[in-house]
Amino acid sequence: MKTLIAILYTFFISMNVVAQSAEKIDYSQIKLEHLERVADKTVFTDEASGETYRVENKENTKGLWIQITSGGKTKFVQHGPYYSLSNGIKTALRTYEYGKLTGLQETYYSNGGVTRRYYTKNGLKEGRYEYFGEKGDLVTEEHYAKGDKQGA
């Protein structure tokens, strides 16, 4: 148990959240560097909410999963930021809420600059969709509502 508490403390130290605090974990604030500090498949329960999480910390994917019950079966689904990497370089950020793409989505150039930035809600594109050049300049902007491209 002391080892698990130490791991969780390390995981949340930069967010000033301690595993046994009365505050619910704000999964949206978890960064890539937080996930890299915790062993793959570490499972823990947020004492404030009672929710159970599992960390994914593999060579090319890093993210947080939450345990849900659906159709009488218990399973883990992606929840919060989920990172894809290639040769240690971040290539994409996907944000999930209980297994559905919801929130910020980004892809990156090998230099770390943003290629595309957009938002989703319940798995559908929503709002501004931006394409950037390698120097960070905005190349194209589109708008979406419930997954449908708006305008010409």
Buried (B, 14 or more C-beta within 10 A) or exposed (E): EEEEEEBBEEBBEEBEBBBEEEEEBEBEBBEEEBBEBBEEEBEBBBBBEEBBBBBBBEEEBBBBBBBBEEEEEEEBBBBBBBBBBEEEEBBBBBBBBEBBBBBBBBBBBEEEEBBBBBBBBEEBBBEEBBBBEEEEEEEEEBBBEEEEEEEE
